[in-house]
Amino acid sequence: MTIIQLPDVGVTMALVSTLQASLPDFGRIVDQHGHPATALRQLGLVHWENGRFDTAARTFAAALSLAPEDPDLWRDLASVYSASDRDELALTAIRKSLELDPLNAQSWQTLASVGDRLDDTEMAEDAYRRTIALNPEAPAAHLGLGLLLFRKKHYEEALAALRVSVALDPVNGVAHYALGHLSFIANDFAGCARAFDEAVRLALPLDPLTRQKRARALTFQAMIEGRVHEALQNYNVIAGEDREDLDIITRDAFSVLSATGHLEVAATIGRMRLAEKPHDPVRRYLLDAVLGQSMNAAPTDYIETYFDQFAPQFDSKLTDTLQYNAPRQMAQRLAAHRASFRHMLDLGCGTGLAAAELQPLGSALTGVDLSAGMLAEADKRGGYTELVKAEAVAYLAGTDNRFDLIFAADSLIYFGDLGPLMRAAAGALVPGGLFALSVELDSGDGVTLQPSGRFAHSLNHLKATTSDFVILEIIESNIRLEAGRPVPGLYVLLERR
Ligand SMILES: C[S@@+](CC[C@H](N)C(=O)[O-])C[C@H]1O[C@@H](n2cnc3c(N)ncnc32)[C@H](O)[C@@H]1O
């Protein structure tokens, strides 16, 4: 830990004499309090307020040489160190202050901001929480905690913290700004636009991306209120020079509104979009999904078109925005059962996120996918001995390979009835071979095509279609986010009988 060297008392007393001689106010304060430490603190505060951080720090250190057990002085010293980017020294000083007075909310708040600046999230979060426990009415602590949780992508908790902060201190533009972004993530579009407008009213200018978000929020909200055509007509005026392509706005409105249960509005938008491009397989299938049409699997032309378009952004969108890490979770579970395979198949391999997870378990890895775009990304990433463009069931039924592992992360969600795929998988596995898979969980009895275009499978359906297998493990877990909310799913490990 960084050490803070305080000046000798003799040096400080010489300074006090000089100050008494040159600054009458200083002399008066010394006389009033009978102790020069208080006068030095006052002088330090004046230097601090005027931005003379180095002089302020030297003055507080001088005061501390006379009163080393004063927790407020240590906190002041920490604050000026922090203000002049000397965060390690600030940390030492604020820890000393808390050692002397562990129940001071302001000192915990200072530790939290120092922790934030040092990127020590754990320390900062703990310190914000302690500040709030000691003083629940500290808006800055709720704001700091909210922003930190926002960065950690704990959106619900972040939103709650920011709402408290804004209620306690309604004139902080930064809090409204962050509240606007979090409200958008929580699909509270009216709240989002209100918060951004309040930030502007409090003289916080919005950056272009935030202005775009505000225009989207107002448009989506008008759509939710049933004014789809009016919302689209007004969009260009609301967005002004920040406007995005209307096709992107309707595409995203369709996906956000269907994911948040506004199915009628989503269907209206979906019909409009299909009328513009009647042969687009993505528009047709997603409208069918929103309308609740029944089908056995997502059509192959949808899969190819959708994933070819999505491929370049897939990794960042899935792993970052949607917090998807099924390949890692599944590979870890798998390795706990068996750690070595002769020939592995990554079914619906996509961009190859599973390759790095599977490599330690064996050297022969075949990847199969329908989308050429996704396979191209997998090829760039590497790790596969072979990449095959094929439909999954057709591949399993036709291949001469006999695998001892089939790994299907987030790809069975494009199949309704899993029966045919399970039978084909059993045929392509050696006896005793393993099948690791994930599904999104349907709380009912069967299979549901969700408005997202992905199927959800119930535990009963899974059990009914796996008679060729012994179920080794079923683990419930959130698979990813959908419109900011966790999607419940299952990680399943089967053994071929
Ligand atoms: C959500 S991605 C998951 C990719 C990868 N497994 C991962 O975990 O990142 C689903 C992948 O399954 C592929 N897919 C969907 N249905 C398929 C089918 N019937 N046959 C082959 N691949 C399919 C898609 O092309 C897409 O690459």
The ligand as an ORCA input file, in Angstrom:
! r2SCAN-3c Opt
* xyz 0 1
  C     -28.130    -19.237    -32.207
  S     -26.989    -19.913    -33.303
  C     -25.944    -20.820    -32.209
  C     -24.582    -21.050    -32.813
  C     -23.584    -21.776    -31.918
  N     -23.994    -23.108    -31.603
  C     -23.327    -20.999    -30.655
  O     -23.591    -21.508    -29.562
  O     -22.844    -19.857    -30.744
  C     -27.912    -21.193    -34.081
  C     -27.178    -21.807    -35.252
  O     -27.900    -22.950    -35.643
  C     -27.914    -23.009    -37.045
  N     -29.093    -23.800    -37.454
  C     -30.379    -23.573    -37.147
  N     -31.170    -24.515    -37.676
  C     -30.345    -25.370    -38.338
  C     -30.572    -26.545    -39.085
  N     -31.788    -27.044    -39.259
  N     -29.504    -27.158    -39.597
  C     -28.242    -26.668    -39.441
  N     -27.974    -25.562    -38.743
  C     -29.027    -24.912    -38.200
  C     -27.999    -21.570    -37.484
  O     -27.556    -21.372    -38.794
  C     -27.112    -20.894    -36.455
  O     -25.797    -20.803    -36.896
*
